[in-house]
């Protein structure tokens, strides 16, 4: 019986599992995503209003 030392067949850990995220960086990322989503909604409303009023 031989032992297989090839580790390439094992599952690779996901990118998020390599290093734990700190509380500050994840909170900032969530705030940026929230602000960008609100900005996109405001842009869509502004474009719709400009089409209606033109």
C-alpha positions, 0 to 999 in steps of 0.5 A: 500500500502506497501513501499519496503525498500529492495534495493537489486533489484536496479541496482548496479553501475559499478566498475568504477562509485564508485570513479572517476579516476585521470588523472595521474593514467589513463595516466599511465595505458594507457602507460603501455598497449601501451608498453605491446602491442608494446612488444608483437608485437616485440616478435611476429616479433622476433619469426617469424624471428627466424623461417625464418632464422633457 
